[in-house]
Amino acid sequence: MWPSANLMLLVLAAFPTWSAESSHLDARQSWTSSYWSQEFSKYGCRPVIFIFARATIEPGNMGNTVGPRISNALKAAFGVTYVATEGVDYLSLPDTNFFPGGAPPFGVGLMQVLLSAAAKCPNSKIVASGYSQGAALTHRAIQGLSDPVKDRIAGVVTFGDTQTWQDGGQIRGFDANKTLIICNIGDLVCIGTLYVMPVHLDYVKWVPTAVAWLIQKLLYADEINPWWDGTFSLPPPPGSPRTDLQLANTDDCVVPPTRQ
């Protein structure tokens, strides 16, 4: 396993390259350059499947803060075509924070559908994340999954987690060693309230930390269940972003249309 310092340096070094590289890639080999991503629904299994739930009133299904940045950092680390990113397309209104458990049931169900479908990809590594109300959605979705699906999730990171206090600093029923909850000092939503202070909007700075942690979890998961053709590795070979991925049969892996 790579030392954390090396992982952080790799992630930080990759950040300036996203825009420059994107013009050379087609739709199946793209950076997350907008507020939307549905790569898993469209293209099926990849070595890494990343499911993200955005914060309240963030645009699209990925938002415009931590979501796209995590996606692009994972793509920079493993290769653009090796990561399928999918945002949870739920109604993230201020009022939906007041549903029991901090998130709307439809959104919880949709995230469960995505994670369960991803778990049908036999060698894919699944990671998930959520910010603010999206963190609550992540709690409730993973809590309600079957144990075999939970076992397929390599790691989960939440930011400004509205359910930190309510769930005791964990995701109920999920391995604490595969959970990282990031809360800024002074973020009141992390102690059981819904008072949004400026510090609650300051989580982009934690993306390198979160990505380095996710990479470690992904590499560990790959040691246990390697990608089928043996090409999953870090860092990608010279000439990345990778465009040489050979896919296994993914007919049964494509998703049907469809408090922090």
N, C-alpha and C positions, 0 to 999 in steps of 0.2 A: 504494500500500500504506500502511496506517495506521502511524504511529510506534508503537514498542513501549510508550511511556508511556501513550499514549491507549488502547491495547488493554488495558493492565493496569487503568487506571482504570475502563473499561467493565466488565471482569470483576468487579472488587471491588465496584462499585456494584450489580451484579446479585445478589450473594449474599444479602442480607437479604430479597429479594422472593419467593423460591421458595415458601415455605409459604403466604404470603398469597394468591398467585395460584392455587395448585393447586385450590382449591375450585371455581373457575369453569370447569374443564376436564373434558372427558369422557375416556374411556379411550384414545381415539386422539390426545389432545392433552394428555399428562400429563408432569409432572415425574417424575424418578426418585426416588420417595419411599420405596422399600423396597429390600431386598437383591436384588431380581430385576428384570430387564428383558429382554423378548423382542420389542421393537417391530419390528425388521427381519423376524423370522420371521413375525409376525402381519400386518404392514401393508405390507411391501415397500419399494420405493425411496423415499427422501427426498433432498433436496439434500445432507444430511450423514448419513453412516452411521458410527457409532462402535462399534467392537468392543473389548471389554475383558476381560482375564483377571485374576481376583482372586488374592490371596496365599493361602498355605497356611492352611487351616482357616477362612478367612473365610466368612461365611454367604452363602447364595443363590448366584447366578451373577455378582453385581456386588460382593459384599463390603460392608463398612460404613465404608471409609476413603476412599481416593482415587477409586474408580470412580464412585459416585453423584455425587460433587462435580464431577468433570470433566464428566459427562453434563449436569448441571444448569447448569453454567457455559456450555457450548456452546449449550444451549437458551435461556439468557438472552441470549446474544449474537446468535443467528440466528433465534430463534423456536421455540416449543415443538414445533409441528407440522413444523418443517423438519429436525429431527434424529431419526433412528431409532437408538436405543441397544440393543445386544445384548450380554449377558454370555455368556462361554464356560462352559457347564455341564459342567465337568470335575471329576474326583475330585482335590481338592487336599489330599492328606494329607501329613504329614511324610515318610513313606516314599517318596512319589512324586517327591520331590526327587532321589532317587538313581538314577532312570532315566538312561540315557545322554543327555547333552544337557540334563539338569536338569528334565525334564518328562515326563509319561506320554504314550505314543504316541497313545492314544485322544483325549486333549485336544488334542494337536497336530493330529491329523486333523480334529477338529471345528472348530478355529479356521480351518484351511485351507478347509473347506467354506464357512464363513461369509464369509470374505474373497473366495473365488472367486465365490460367489453375488452378493455385493455388487458385484463388478466387472462383472457382467452388467447392472447399472443404468447406462445409457449416459451419463448426465450427473451422476450422484451423485459426491460427494467422500467418500473413505473415509479415516478415521483410526483408529488402533489404539493400545492401551496395555496395559501389564501391570505388576503389582506383585509383587515377590519371585518366588515360583515361577511366577506368571503372567507375569513378564518373561521367564523362561526359555522358557515356552510360546510367547510371542510371537516370540522369537528363532528357535526351531525351526520354527514354523509359517511364518513369512515366508521363512526361508531356503529352504524346500522348494517355494515357489510358482513358477509359471511367470513368465517375464519380463513378459509382457503384464499379468498380475494385479499384480505388484510395481509396474509403472508406474502403475497406477490408485490406489495408496495415496499420499495426500498427505503424511502424516506419522505418525510412531510415537514415543511417549514411554514410557520404562520407568522404574520407581522401585525402588530397592533391588535392583538387577538382579543376580541370582546368576550370570549368564553374562558379566558385564562383563570380568573378567580372562580368562576362557577364550576369548572371541571377540575379544579385542583392542580393547575399547571400541567395538564396532560390532555390527551385525547382519550376519552373513556374507551376501554376495551382494546386499545392499540398499544403496541410495544413502545415504551417510553424511550428506549435506546434508538428508535427510528423517528423520534419526534424532536423538533427544534422550534421552540416558541420564542420569538424575538419581540420584546417590548421595551420601548424607550423609557428611561427614568422620567417619571412625571406624566406618563400617558394614562389618564384616568380610566380609559375604557378597559385597561388590563386589570383593574381592581373592582370590577363589577358595576361600573356606571356607563352611561352613554354620553358623557360630556366630552366633546371633541375640542381639545386644545391644540395649539400650533404644533406641539411635539408629535401629535398623532399623524401629522402629514409629512413627517421627516424620516421615512424608512428606506429611501433609495440608497442611503449610505451603507446600509447593511447587506445590500445585494452581494458584494464579493464574499462576505462571510458566509452567507446562506449557500451560495453556489459552491464554494470550497467544501462545505459540509456535505452537500448533496453529491458532489463528485466522489467523495470518499465512500458514501453509502452505495453509490452505483457501482463502483469498482469492487467493493466487497460482494455485492449481489452477483456480479458477473463471475467472481471466483467460484461461487456456489453453482450457478446455472449459466454457463457461457453462451454467448450468442452463437447461433448454429454454424456459421461458417468461419468462426475464429477470428474475425476482423475487428472486433470491438476492443478498442484500446485507447490509452491516453498517453501522450498527445497524438493527434492524427499524423499520418506520414507527411513528408514534404509535398507541397502543392495543394494543401487543404485550402478551402473547405472541400471535404470529400464529395465526390460525385460518382463513386464507383460501387456504391452499395448494391449488392445482389440480395433481393428479397426472397424470403421463403414464401410458400403458398399462404396468402393471408385472406382467403375468401371468407373464413369464419371469424375474422378479426375486425372487420369494418363496422363502424357504428352506424346504426340506422339513422336517416335524417332526423333529423329532429327539429359569544361576543369576544375577539382576536386572541 
